[in-house]
Amino acid sequence: MPAARHYAWPMQHDIGSRPLVIGHRGAPGYRPEHTRSAYELAFALGAEAVEPDIVATRDGVLVLRHENEISGTTDVASRPEFASRRTTRRIDGRLLTGWFTEDFTWAELSTLRARERLGALRQASMSFDGRYPILRLRDLFELIDTAADEQRRRIGMVAEFKHATHFASLGLPLDELFAAELDDAGWGRGDSRLVMEAFELDVLDRLGGRGIHGARVFLIEATGSPADLVLEHGRAAPRFDEFVTEAGLLRLAGRVDGVSVDKARLLPSAEGVASGSRGSARQQRPLEGSELVDAAHSAGLRVFAWTLRPENRFLSPAFRRGTARAAFGDWLGEFERVISTGVDGIFVDHPDLGLEARAAASARS
């Protein structure tokens, strides 16, 4: 394995442009997500970082899949040799039926081929179904190193840990497995290119406890509660809303380096609600729009937003054009609106569109 390359990471060092454009699972607007082709295209389109979703196999290999249930992203359902692996399992409180990575060895998973998860919307990407195998995390480390050397620029990784509490209950602690992969890749536990994120604070704490000094970011859903806290507190678990109050953001300061929020918390309808009350009420209510970003920055936290996509299906109503779900609406208008809140990073399925929106927003300012 080659020695680590020490490029400055924009979480600590100003790259001159905000926000950071992060290829969400590569460039899944054009190729099936988490494939070699999706990541290589993301680099070619100028993504400044990429975001892998990390899950584990039965034998402790970290692989890149949207979820540990893989029937929607691979051809496993059509493989008769794996028919008996179909099962029903409770994952973070939800019953799911399908095929799960923790029931396969890496040798078995390596025989599967990736499929487009959003085939009804992204038929061009779906035309690549069956062409690409599943990637391991170690493969992505190598892809990033190669692209950074070839393009002579820094490229970061924003690693998302999926269902960490679930995997820990199976004896597959993602933090421990990740630390070992990081060492093997030659990146080192202090590599400035690395950001780690999760919807569970517990795994972020454990990653820090292992001496991994990459920035840690707490993912915040639009609704619900973190799975690790539900396991601990049941119905009394804090809701995600409680973490985006002014008081909640201050409590996160020092424990994590940033938050990453569903874009719904930043869009126009939210902005109007957020501009109202002040004082003690502000301490307790969920913040939205630029007020959320400003409060997070005041607490010393960076803010990322996810996921910006151009199709009508994913745009907020004000930015949809026509009735076709797969058609592109006013994606530029929505992307610019999110950027105008002052976020530090955006997750995009089309890295070129993210860069275009950033340039347009910069030209307006």
VOBA-1610 file (N, C-alpha, C; in pm, whole numbers, padded with zeros to 5 digits, always signed):
BEGIN
Met+00086-00119+00000Met+00000+00000+00000Met+00089+00124+00000Pro+00060+00225-00087Pro+00144+00345-00091Pro+00130+00426+00037Ala+00231+00507+00065Ala+00228+00594+00182Ala+00116+00697+00168Ala+00069+00746+00281Ala-00041+00843+00281Ala+00002+00973+00213Arg-00091+01034+00139Arg-00069+01166+00082Arg-00134+01266+00175His-00065+01369+00214His-00120+01463+00312His-00161+01592+00243Tyr-00281+01589+00182Tyr-00338+01709+00126Tyr-00423+01777+00234Ala-00428+01910+00232Ala-00509+01981+00332Ala-00657+01952+00310Trp-00727+01927+00418Trp-00870+01898+00409Trp-00951+02023+00439Pro-01052+02054+00357Pro-01123+02181+00371Pro-01199+02199+00502Met-01221+02093+00581Met-01284+02115+00710Met-01194+02198+00802Gln-01063+02191+00780Gln-00971+02269+00862Gln-00907+02385+00785His-00903+02373+00654His-00830+02470+00574His-00920+02526+00465Asp-00921+02654+00451Asp-01008+02720+00353Asp-00965+02682+00212Ile-01059+02634+00133Ile-01029+02601-00006Ile-01061+02718-00098Gly-01112+02827-00042Gly-01139+02944-00122Gly-01281+02949-00176Ser-01354+02840-00171Ser-01491+02837-00219Ser-01577+02762-00119Arg-01695+02815-00092Arg-01793+02749-00008Arg-01923+02743-00087Pro-01996+02636-00073Pro-01970+02520+00012Pro-01887+02414-00059Leu-01835+02323+00020Leu-01767+02206-00032Leu-01867+02122-00109Val-01830+02075-00228Val-01920+01992-00311Val-01880+01846-00294Ile-01971+01769-00237Ile-01945+01629-00200Ile-02027+01536-00289Gly-01961+01447-00360Gly-02029+01349-00443Gly-02094+01244-00354His-02225+01248-00346His-02304+01161-00260His-02305+01020-00319Arg-02226+00930-00258Arg-02211+00793-00309Arg-02149+00790-00449Gly-02067+00890-00476Gly-02004+00900-00607Gly-02076+01002-00692Ala-02122+00958-00809Ala-02204+01042-00898Ala-02326+00962-00938Pro-02416+00930-00843Pro-02526+00838-00870Pro-02635+00894-00959Gly-02625+01023-00995Gly-02716+01073-01096Gly-02686+01019-01234Tyr-02565+00963-01249Tyr-02521+00915-01379Tyr-02486+00767-01384Arg-02448+00710-01272Arg-02408+00570-01266Arg-02464+00508-01137Pro-02484+00376-01134Pro-02531+00314-01009Pro-02440+00350-00892Glu-02500+00388-00780Glu-02427+00440-00666Glu-02328+00340-00609His-02220+00395-00553His-02118+00315-00485His-02045+00218-00578Thr-02042+00246-00706Thr-01963+00165-00799Thr-01835+00239-00835Arg-01740+00165-00885Arg-01614+00227-00929Arg-01642+00336-01031Ser-01732+00309-01124Ser-01763+00407-01227Ser-01824+00533-01167Ala-01912+00518-01067Ala-01974+00635-01004Ala-01870+00721-00934Tyr-01775+00659-00865Tyr-01672+00737-00796Tyr-01574+00800-00894Glu-01530+00725-00993Glu-01436+00783-01089Glu-01499+00898-01166Leu-01628+00886-01197Leu-01696+00996-01265Leu-01708+01117-01172Ala-01735+01093-01045Ala-01741+01204-00950Ala-01610+01282-00947Phe-01499+01211-00945Phe-01369+01278-00945Phe-01350+01356-01076Ala-01387+01294-01188Ala-01371+01361-01317Ala-01457+01486-01328Leu-01573+01485-01263Leu-01663+01601-01266Leu-01625+01709-01166Gly-01524+01682-01082Gly-01473+01785-00994Gly-01516+01777-00850Ala-01580+01668-00808Ala-01619+01655-00667Ala-01497+01673-00578Glu-01514+01750-00470Glu-01402+01777-00380Glu-01392+01674-00269Ala-01496+01596-00252Ala-01497+01483-00160Ala-01607+01389-00208Val-01603+01267-00160Val-01710+01170-00189Val-01756+01108-00059Glu-01880+01062-00059Glu-01940+01007+00062Glu-01979+00861+00041Pro-01906+00769+00102Pro-01947+00629+00101Pro-02035+00595+00220Asp-02134+00509+00200Asp-02211+00449+00309Asp-02143+00318+00346Ile-02117+00296+00474Ile-02036+00183+00517Ile-02121+00084+00597Val-02120-00042+00551Val-02183-00152+00624Val-02083-00268+00627Ala-02117-00375+00700Ala-02021-00483+00721Ala-02074-00617+00670Thr-01980-00703+00632Thr-02013-00841+00597Thr-02001-00929+00721Arg-02042-01053+00706Arg-02036-01148+00817Arg-01894-01168+00866Asp-01797-01161+00773Asp-01658-01182+00811Asp-01583-01051+00835Gly-01658-00942+00861Gly-01596-00819+00906Gly-01531-00733+00801Val-01570-00749+00676Val-01519-00663+00569Val-01617-00547+00552Leu-01565-00426+00547Leu-01649-00310+00527Leu-01674-00289+00378Val-01803-00283+00342Val-01842-00267+00203Val-01928-00142+00188Leu-01941-00097+00063Leu-02012+00027+00035Leu-02148-00003-00025Arg-02252+00019+00055Arg-02391+00000+00011Arg-02476+00105+00081His-02584+00145+00015His-02678+00241+00073His-02734+00192+00205Glu-02764+00064+00213Glu-02815+00000+00333Glu-02755-00139+00344Asn-02771-00200+00462Asn-02728-00339+00473Asn-02826-00433+00403Glu-02949-00389+00376Glu-03042-00468+00295Glu-03016-00432+00149Ile-02980-00532+00068Ile-02920-00505-00064Ile-03004-00549-00183Ser-03131-00583-00162Ser-03210-00629-00276Ser-03236-00518-00377Gly-03238-00391-00332Gly-03263-00281-00424Gly-03141-00229-00495Thr-03021-00270-00453Thr-02899-00214-00512Thr-02807-00320-00573Thr-02849-00446-00569Thr-02770-00553-00632Thr-02865-00652-00700Asp-02805-00749-00768Asp-02884-00854-00834Asp-02906-00975-00745Val-02893-00960-00612Val-02901-01075-00523Val-03033-01150-00535Ala-03143-01079-00559Ala-03275-01144-00565Ala-03286-01239-00683Ser-03203-01221-00783Ser-03208-01308-00902Ser-03108-01421-00896Arg-03037-01433-00785Arg-02932-01534-00773Arg-02985-01653-00694Pro-03014-01765-00762Pro-03076-01880-00692Pro-02992-01936-00580Glu-02860-01923-00588Glu-02774-01978-00483Glu-02790-01905-00351Phe-02849-01783-00356Phe-02868-01705-00234Phe-03015-01692-00194Ala-03101-01767-00257Ala-03245-01754-00228Ala-03276-01782-00081Ser-03204-01875-00022Ser-03233-01912+00118Ser-03189-01805+00218Arg-03111-01706+00173Arg-03065-01600+00263Arg-03172-01492+00285Arg-03278-01495+00208Arg-03383-01394+00225Arg-03447-01413+00363Thr-03459-01303+00436Thr-03509-01313+00572Thr-03573-01180+00612Thr-03636-01180+00728Thr-03693-01058+00785Thr-03617-01022+00912Arg-03580-00897+00923Arg-03496-00853+01034Arg-03541-00714+01080Arg-03528-00687+01208Arg-03559-00555+01260Arg-03432-00472+01261Ile-03434-00363+01185Ile-03319-00274+01174Ile-03360-00136+01224Asp-03299-00093+01331Asp-03330+00038+01390Asp-03480+00057+01409Gly-03545-00049+01459Gly-03687-00040+01493Gly-03782-00071+01380Arg-03732-00093+01259Arg-03818-00121+01144Arg-03799-00264+01096Leu-03909-00332+01066Leu-03901-00466+01010Leu-03875-00457+00860Leu-03770-00522+00816Leu-03734-00524+00674Leu-03718-00668+00628Thr-03761-00695+00507Thr-03745-00828+00449Thr-03655-00816+00326Gly-03556-00903+00319Gly-03466-00900+00204Gly-03339-00976+00233Trp-03231-00929+00176Trp-03099-00990+00192Trp-03008-00888+00258Phe-02933-00931+00359Phe-02856-00838+00441Phe-02706-00871+00434Thr-02625-00767+00428Thr-02481-00788+00411Thr-02421-00873+00522Glu-02476-00863+00643Glu-02419-00938+00755Glu-02442-01088+00745Asp-02520-01132+00646Asp-02543-01275+00624Asp-02455-01332+00514Phe-02363-01250+00461Phe-02276-01291+00351Phe-02130-01268+00389Thr-02042-01353+00337Thr-01900-01324+00344Thr-01866-01229+00229Trp-01748-01168+00239Trp-01705-01081+00129Trp-01690-01162+00001Ala-01639-01283+00009Ala-01623-01365-00112Ala-01757-01384-00182Glu-01864-01400-00105Glu-01997-01416-00166Glu-02048-01285-00224Leu-02035-01178-00148Leu-02083-01049-00197Leu-02009-01004-00322Ser-01883-01040-00333Ser-01804-00997-00447Ser-01853-01055-00579Thr-01938-01156-00572Thr-01994-01214-00696Thr-02117-01138-00744Leu-02172-01051-00661Leu-02293-00978-00700Leu-02257-00859-00789Arg-02359-00807-00858Arg-02342-00690-00943Arg-02440-00582-00901Ala-02396-00458-00914Ala-02475-00344-00868Ala-02588-00312-00965Arg-02695-00256-00907Arg-02809-00210-00984Arg-02846-00068-00941Glu-02906+00005-01034Glu-02954+00140-01004Glu-03071+00134-00908Arg-03060+00203-00796Arg-03164+00200-00693Arg-03288+00278-00733Leu-03271+00381-00817Leu-03382+00467-00857Leu-03409+00451-01006Gly-03424+00328-01049Gly-03435+00300-01192Gly-03553+00366-01260Ala-03665+00383-01191Ala-03782+00446-01252Ala-03755+00592-01287Leu-03665+00656-01213Leu-03632+00796-01237Leu-03506+00813-01321Arg-03412+00720-01305Arg-03281+00736-01368Arg-03253+00619-01461Gln-03323+00620-01573Gln-03313+00508-01665Gln-03178+00503-01736Ala-03115+00618-01755Ala-02982+00617-01816Ala-02884+00544-01726Ser-02890+00572-01596Ser-02805+00501-01500Ser-02842+00353-01496Met-02970+00323-01505Met-03014+00184-01499Met-02958+00102-01614Ser-02923+00168-01725Ser-02866+00095-01839Ser-02731+00033-01805Phe-02672+00074-01692Phe-02544+00017-01648Phe-02563-00097-01549Asp-02687-00135-01521Asp-02712-00244-01427Asp-02635-00370-01468Gly-02576-00436-01369Gly-02509-00563-01393Gly-02365-00552-01438Arg-02316-00431-01460Arg-02180-00415-01512Arg-02073-00407-01405Tyr-02111-00364-01284Tyr-02010-00332-01184Tyr-02028-00415-01057Pro-01918-00462-00999Pro-01926-00533-00872Pro-01938-00437-00754Ile-01965-00492-00639Ile-01967-00416-00514Ile-01824-00377-00477Leu-01808-00261-00417Leu-01677-00216-00371Leu-01662-00234-00220Arg-01541-00259-00178Arg-01505-00253-00037Arg-01457-00111-00004Leu-01456-00078+00123Leu-01402+00050+00164Leu-01257+00064+00122Arg-01181-00043+00133Arg-01038-00035+00097Arg-01020+00000-00050Asp-01116-00040-00135Asp-01108-00005-00277Asp-01124+00145-00296Leu-01212+00207-00218Leu-01234+00350-00232Leu-01112+00430-00185Phe-01047+00386-00078Phe-00923+00454-00037Phe-00827+00461-00155Glu-00813+00351-00225Glu-00720+00346-00338Glu-00767+00436-00453Leu-00897+00436-00480Leu-00950+00521-00587Leu-00926+00669-00558Ile-00945+00709-00432Ile-00922+00849-00395Ile-00775+00884-00411Asp-00686+00798-00363Asp-00542+00825-00375Asp-00501+00838-00521Thr-00552+00748-00606Thr-00517+00751-00748Thr-00566+00878-00814Ala-00693+00914-00789Ala-00749+01033-00851Ala-00679+01160-00803Ala-00647+01166-00674Ala-00577+01283-00620Ala-00440+01300-00684Asp-00369+01189-00705Asp-00237+01196-00769Asp-00249+01238-00915Glu-00346+01179-00985Glu-00361+01208-01127Glu-00406+01353-01151Gln-00496+01401-01067Gln-00550+01536-01087Gln-00475+01642-01007Arg-00381+01598-00924Arg-00297+01687-00846Arg-00382+01786-00764Arg-00477+01729-00692Arg-00561+01809-00604Arg-00604+01723-00486Arg-00650+01787-00380Arg-00696+01713-00264Arg-00838+01664-00286Ile-00864+01544-00242Ile-00997+01485-00249Ile-01025+01422-00112Gly-01136+01454-00052Gly-01169+01404+00080Gly-01267+01288+00077Met-01282+01225+00192Met-01382+01121+00213Met-01470+01160+00331Val-01600+01158+00309Val-01697+01180+00417Val-01764+01045+00440Ala-01713+00970+00536Ala-01755+00831+00558Ala-01878+00826+00647Glu-01986+00766+00596Glu-02108+00753+00675Glu-02121+00611+00729Phe-02141+00602+00859Phe-02154+00472+00926Phe-02301+00439+00942Lys-02344+00333+00873Lys-02486+00298+00871Lys-02517+00191+00976His-02621+00216+01055His-02675+00117+01150His-02569+00063+01245Ala-02491+00154+01303Ala-02378+00113+01386Ala-02423+00033+01508Thr-02533+00073+01571Thr-02582-00001+01688Thr-02621-00143+01650His-02686-00157+01538His-02725-00290+01489His-02603-00377+01466Phe-02504-00325+01396Phe-02385-00405+01368Phe-02308-00438+01495Ala-02302-00344+01589Ala-02233-00374+01715Ala-02300-00489+01788Ser-02433-00498+01779Ser-02505-00607+01846Ser-02473-00743+01785Leu-02420-00742+01663Leu-02384-00866+01595Leu-02236-00900+01612Gly-02166-00821+01692Gly-02022-00841+01708Gly-01942-00787+01592Leu-01999-00687+01521Leu-01931-00625+01407Leu-01923-00473+01431Pro-01841-00429+01527Pro-01834-00286+01559Pro-01770-00207+01444Leu-01848-00119+01383Leu-01799-00047+01266Leu-01680+00041+01299Asp-01676+00096+01421Asp-01564+00183+01457Asp-01433+00105+01462Glu-01436-00014+01519Glu-01314-00095+01528Glu-01269-00141+01390Leu-01364-00185+01308Leu-01331-00231+01173Leu-01279-00116+01088Phe-01336+00004+01106Phe-01292+00119+01029Phe-01151+00162+01068Ala-01121+00161+01196Ala-00987+00199+01241Ala-00882+00108+01177Ala-00912-00021+01171Ala-00817-00114+01110Ala-00801-00087+00961Glu-00912-00058+00892Glu-00906-00028+00749Glu-00826+00100+00723Leu-00846+00198+00809Leu-00776+00325+00795Leu-00625+00305+00806Asp-00584+00225+00902Asp-00442+00196+00919Asp-00388+00119+00798Asp-00463+00020+00752Asp-00417-00061+00639Asp-00406+00021+00511Ala-00493+00123+00497Ala-00492+00204+00375Ala-00376+00302+00372Gly-00309+00320+00486Gly-00198+00414+00491Gly-00241+00557+00509Trp-00369+00580+00539Trp-00415+00717+00561Trp-00375+00766+00700Gly-00377+00678+00798Gly-00344+00718+00934Gly-00464+00777+01006Arg-00460+00772+01139Arg-00576+00814+01218Arg-00585+00965+01237Gly-00488+01037+01184Gly-00495+01183+01191Gly-00505+01246+01053Asp-00543+01169+00952Asp-00546+01220+00815Asp-00649+01331+00801Ser-00607+01445+00750Ser-00694+01562+00743Ser-00796+01554+00631Arg-00788+01450+00546Arg-00888+01436+00439Arg-01017+01373+00487Leu-01019+01324+00608Leu-01128+01239+00654Leu-01231+01314+00737Val-01359+01292+00703Val-01472+01333+00786Val-01555+01207+00812Met-01607+01193+00933Met-01689+01077+00970Met-01826+01126+01013Glu-01931+01061+00965Glu-02065+01105+00998Glu-02155+00986+01028Ala-02258+01011+01108Ala-02355+00907+01143Ala-02479+00972+01201Phe-02590+00898+01195Phe-02714+00940+01260Phe-02715+00903+01408Glu-02607+00842+01456Glu-02597+00800+01595Glu-02472+00863+01656Leu-02489+00932+01768Leu-02375+00995+01834Leu-02279+00893+01895Asp-02333+00781+01938Asp-02251+00682+02008Asp-02133+00636+01923Val-02156+00605+01798Val-02047+00556+01713Val-01947+00668+01686Leu-01993+00793+01678Leu-01900+00904+01661Leu-01810+00919+01784Asp-01868+00899+01902Asp-01787+00901+02025Asp-01682+00790+02023Arg-01723+00672+01979Arg-01629+00558+01979Arg-01518+00579+01877Leu-01550+00638+01765Leu-01446+00666+01665Leu-01343+00762+01722Gly-01391+00865+01790Gly-01297+00957+01855Gly-01216+00889+01962Gly-01279+00797+02035Gly-01209+00724+02140Gly-01099+00634+02087Arg-01108+00599+01961Arg-01003+00517+01899Arg-00889+00600+01843Gly-00891+00728+01872Gly-00781+00814+01829Gly-00788+00855+01684Ile-00906+00843+01623Ile-00922+00888+01485Ile-00959+01036+01490His-00876+01121+01435His-00890+01264+01455His-00960+01336+01341Gly-01017+01260+01246Gly-01096+01324+01142Gly-01217+01393+01204Ala-01268+01493+01134Ala-01385+01566+01183Ala-01503+01471+01195Arg-01585+01492+01300Arg-01703+01410+01324Arg-01828+01495+01307Val-01923+01442+01230Val-02043+01517+01193Val-02166+01435+01228Phe-02260+01498+01298Phe-02384+01433+01338Phe-02491+01458+01232Leu-02541+01350+01173Leu-02647+01358+01075Leu-02782+01375+01144Ile-02863+01469+01093Ile-02988+01503+01158Ile-03103+01490+01059Glu-03189+01393+01084Glu-03306+01370+00999Glu-03408+01483+01016Ala-03505+01486+00924Ala-03613+01584+00935Ala-03710+01546+01045Thr-03722+01416+01075Thr-03814+01370+01178Thr-03749+01254+01255Gly-03815+01212+01364Gly-03772+01094+01437Gly-03665+01119+01540Ser-03603+01008+01586Ser-03501+01010+01691Ser-03384+00922+01653Pro-03265+00947+01704Pro-03149+00862+01675Pro-03169+00719+01727Ala-03130+00621+01647Ala-03154+00480+01682Ala-03085+00439+01811Asp-02963+00489+01834Asp-02893+00450+01956Asp-02963+00504+02080Leu-03021+00623+02070Leu-03091+00680+02184Leu-03228+00614+02205Val-03291+00570+02097Val-03416+00494+02111Val-03390+00363+02183Leu-03280+00298+02151Leu-03245+00174+02219Leu-03223+00198+02368Glu-03165+00311+02402Glu-03134+00341+02541Glu-03254+00395+02619His-03335+00480+02553His-03439+00552+02626His-03582+00517+02582Gly-03595+00437+02477Gly-03729+00405+02429Gly-03802+00528+02378Arg-03930+00539+02412Arg-04010+00651+02363Arg-03967+00785+02420Ala-03888+00782+02525Ala-03839+00907+02584Ala-03713+00960+02514Ala-03668+00891+02410Ala-03547+00934+02340Ala-03563+01074+02282Pro-03459+01156+02290Pro-03465+01289+02229Pro-03491+01279+02079Arg-03568+01372+02028Arg-03594+01376+01884Arg-03486+01458+01815Phe-03470+01434+01685Phe-03371+01511+01610Phe-03396+01661+01622Asp-03522+01701+01631Asp-03554+01844+01646Asp-03482+01908+01764Glu-03462+01830+01871Glu-03401+01885+01992Glu-03253+01920+01973Phe-03192+01862+01871Phe-03050+01889+01846Phe-03029+02014+01762Val-03134+02067+01700Val-03118+02187+01616Val-03186+02308+01679Thr-03210+02303+01810Thr-03240+02425+01884Thr-03107+02494+01913Glu-03115+02619+01956Glu-02992+02688+01993Glu-02922+02616+02107Ala-03001+02573+02206Ala-02943+02502+02320Ala-02886+02366+02277Gly-02958+02298+02187Gly-02911+02168+02141Gly-02780+02177+02065Leu-02767+02277+01981Leu-02643+02296+01907Leu-02527+02327+02001Leu-02553+02406+02103Leu-02447+02435+02201Leu-02404+02309+02276Arg-02500+02219+02303Arg-02464+02094+02370Arg-02379+02004+02281Leu-02402+02012+02150Leu-02323+01931+02056Leu-02180+01983+02041Ala-02162+02112+02061Ala-02030+02172+02045Ala-01930+02105+02138Gly-01818+02066+02084Gly-01717+01997+02162Gly-01729+01846+02151Arg-01851+01798+02131Arg-01871+01654+02114Arg-01853+01614+01969Val-01901+01700+01877Val-01883+01678+01733Val-01831+01808+01672Asp-01789+01798+01546Asp-01735+01915+01476Asp-01837+01981+01384Gly-01948+01912+01359Gly-02046+01969+01270Gly-02175+01890+01270Val-02274+01945+01200Val-02401+01876+01180Val-02429+01872+01031Ser-02505+01771+00992Ser-02546+01757+00852Ser-02695+01737+00851Val-02768+01830+00788Val-02913+01832+00802Val-02984+01802+00670Asp-03100+01739+00683Asp-03190+01723+00570Asp-03219+01861+00512Lys-03211+01873+00379Lys-03227+02004+00317Lys-03363+02067+00349Ala-03462+01987+00386Ala-03594+02043+00419Ala-03585+02144+00533Arg-03483+02130+00617Arg-03468+02225+00729Arg-03413+02360+00682Leu-03372+02369+00556Leu-03307+02491+00508Leu-03386+02564+00400Leu-03496+02507+00355Leu-03565+02561+00238Leu-03668+02669+00273Pro-03724+02738+00172Pro-03800+02861+00194Pro-03911+02853+00296Ser-03991+02747+00296Ser-04101+02739+00391Ser-04048+02740+00534Ala-03933+02676+00553Ala-03871+02675+00686Ala-03819+02813+00723Glu-03769+02888+00624Glu-03709+03018+00653Glu-03809+03113+00717Gly-03933+03108+00668Gly-04034+03197+00722Gly-04067+03165+00866Val-04070+03038+00900Val-04099+02998+01038Val-03986+03041+01130Ala-03865+03027+01082Ala-03750+03050+01168Ala-03728+03196+01202Ser-03783+03286+01123Ser-03750+03428+01142Ser-03835+03495+01249Gly-03915+03418+01321Gly-04008+03476+01416Gly-03950+03507+01552Ser-03969+03417+01647Ser-03943+03449+01787Ser-03793+03457+01819Arg-03765+03522+01932Arg-03629+03537+01980Arg-03624+03501+02128Gly-03508+03523+02191Gly-03497+03505+02335Gly-03509+03360+02377Ser-03576+03337+02490Ser-03581+03203+02547Ser-03652+03105+02456Ala-03753+03151+02380Ala-03822+03060+02288Ala-03726+03006+02184Arg-03636+03089+02138Arg-03537+03047+02038Arg-03450+02934+02094Gln-03422+02937+02222Gln-03339+02834+02283Gln-03402+02696+02271Gln-03535+02690+02263Gln-03605+02562+02271Gln-03666+02515+02139Arg-03687+02604+02043Arg-03753+02561+01920Arg-03651+02518+01815Pro-03689+02426+01726Pro-03598+02387+01618Pro-03574+02505+01525Leu-03449+02531+01497Leu-03413+02639+01405Leu-03416+02586+01263Glu-03434+02678+01168Glu-03442+02641+01028Glu-03373+02745+00943Gly-03348+02710+00817Gly-03290+02805+00724Gly-03158+02864+00771Ser-03134+02989+00733Ser-03007+03053+00767Ser-02990+03072+00917Glu-03101+03076+00990Glu-03091+03092+01135Glu-03026+02969+01197Leu-03060+02852+01146Leu-02997+02728+01194Leu-02847+02732+01165Val-02812+02770+01043Val-02671+02772+01005Val-02595+02874+01089Asp-02651+02990+01108Asp-02584+03093+01188Asp-02563+03046+01333Ala-02666+02982+01390Ala-02654+02936+01528Ala-02549+02827+01541Ala-02544+02737+01442Ala-02443+02632+01444Ala-02304+02692+01434His-02287+02788+01344His-02157+02853+01330His-02117+02924+01459Ser-02214+02985+01525Ser-02184+03053+01651Ser-02139+02955+01758Ala-02188+02830+01747Ala-02149+02725+01842Ala-02019+02657+01801Gly-01960+02701+01690Gly-01834+02641+01644Gly-01853+02516+01561Leu-01974+02495+01505Leu-02004+02376+01426Leu-02014+02410+01278Arg-01960+02323+01194Arg-01983+02333+01051Arg-02120+02275+01018Val-02174+02312+00902Val-02306+02264+00861Val-02300+02211+00718Phe-02344+02086+00700Phe-02361+02026+00569Phe-02511+02010+00542Ala-02549+02002+00415Ala-02688+01981+00376Ala-02697+01865+00277Trp-02801+01782+00294Trp-02821+01668+00205Trp-02969+01654+00170Thr-02999+01589+00061Thr-02918+01566-00057Thr-02980+01649-00169Leu-02897+01724-00242Leu-02946+01808-00350Leu-02951+01728-00479Arg-03073+01719-00535Arg-03097+01641-00656Arg-03184+01724-00750Pro-03166+01710-00881Pro-03236+01799-00975Pro-03375+01754-01018Glu-03409+01627-00996Glu-03537+01576-01045Glu-03654+01632-00966Asn-03767+01655-01035Asn-03888+01703-00969Asn-03924+01619-00847Arg-03902+01489-00858Arg-03936+01399-00748Arg-03873+01442-00617Phe-03756+01504-00622Phe-03681+01538-00502Phe-03683+01687-00468Leu-03724+01770-00562Leu-03726+01914-00537Leu-03845+01951-00450Ser-03830+02057-00371Ser-03944+02108-00296Ser-04045+02166-00395Pro-04174+02171-00358Pro-04278+02210-00453Pro-04253+02340-00527Ala-04196+02439-00461Ala-04176+02569-00526Ala-04080+02561-00644Phe-03999+02456-00651Phe-03896+02448-00755Phe-03926+02340-00859Arg-04040+02273-00850Arg-04076+02173-00950Arg-04128+02242-01076Arg-04102+02179-01190Arg-04147+02231-01317Arg-04212+02118-01395Gly-04341+02132-01425Gly-04413+02027-01494Gly-04453+01917-01397Thr-04499+01805-01454Thr-04551+01696-01371Thr-04468+01569-01377Ala-04372+01562-01469Ala-04290+01441-01482Ala-04193+01432-01365Arg-04201+01325-01290Arg-04119+01310-01171Arg-03970+01303-01203Ala-03935+01243-01318Ala-03795+01226-01354Ala-03735+01349-01420Ala-03820+01444-01464Ala-03770+01563-01532Ala-03699+01655-01434Phe-03600+01727-01485Phe-03531+01826-01403Phe-03620+01949-01388Gly-03636+01993-01264Gly-03707+02118-01238Gly-03609+02232-01225Asp-03645+02332-01145Asp-03555+02446-01123Asp-03453+02407-01016Trp-03369+02312-01052Trp-03269+02263-00958Trp-03172+02374-00919Leu-03139+02460-01015Leu-03043+02565-00985Leu-03100+02660-00879Gly-03230+02691-00891Gly-03292+02778-00792Gly-03290+02718-00653Glu-03320+02588-00643Glu-03320+02525-00511Glu-03179+02512-00456Phe-03086+02469-00541Phe-02948+02456-00494Phe-02895+02590-00443Glu-02922+02697-00519Glu-02874+02829-00478Glu-02938+02872-00347Arg-03066+02839-00329Arg-03134+02877-00205Arg-03068+02809-00086Val-03034+02682-00100Val-02967+02612+00009Val-02829+02675+00034Ile-02756+02700-00073Ile-02622+02759-00059Ile-02629+02896+00008Ser-02736+02971-00020Ser-02748+03107+00035Ser-02761+03109+00187Thr-02795+02995+00248Thr-02804+02990+00395Thr-02668+02995+00461Gly-02561+02974+00384Gly-02426+02977+00440Gly-02369+02843+00477Val-02427+02734+00425Val-02378+02600+00459Val-02233+02583+00413Asp-02164+02492+00481Asp-02022+02466+00452Asp-02002+02354+00351Gly-02103+02270+00331Gly-02090+02160+00237Gly-02226+02115+00188Ile-02232+02067+00064Ile-02356+02013+00007Ile-02328+01875-00050Phe-02420+01783-00024Phe-02414+01651-00084Phe-02500+01651-00210Val-02441+01608-00320Val-02510+01612-00449Val-02495+01479-00521Asp-02598+01443-00598Asp-02589+01323-00681Asp-02522+01352-00814His-02519+01480-00854His-02457+01523-00979His-02351+01628-00943Pro-02226+01588-00923Pro-02125+01685-00878Pro-02109+01806-00969Asp-02125+01788-01100Asp-02111+01901-01190Asp-02220+02006-01166Leu-02340+01962-01131Leu-02447+02057-01103Leu-02421+02129-00971Gly-02365+02060-00874Gly-02330+02125-00749Gly-02228+02235-00770Leu-02127+02208-00852Leu-02025+02309-00881Leu-02084+02425-00959Glu-02176+02395-01053Glu-02242+02501-01129Glu-02324+02592-01037Ala-02397+02530-00943Ala-02478+02609-00851Ala-02390+02695-00760Arg-02278+02641-00716Arg-02188+02720-00633Arg-02134+02840-00708Ala-02098+02817-00834Ala-02047+02927-00916Ala-02153+03033-00938Ala-02277+02990-00962Ala-02386+03085-00984Ala-02415+03165-00857Ala-02413+03096-00743Ala-02437+03165-00616Ala-02326+03265-00587Ser-02204+03228-00619Ser-02091+03318-00596Ser-02101+03442-00685Ala-02145+03421-00810Ala-02157+03533-00901Ala-02264+03632-00857Arg-02367+03581-00786Arg-02475+03669-00739Arg-02435+03749-00615Ser-02339+03695-00541Ser-02308+03758-00411Ser-02214+03879-00429
//
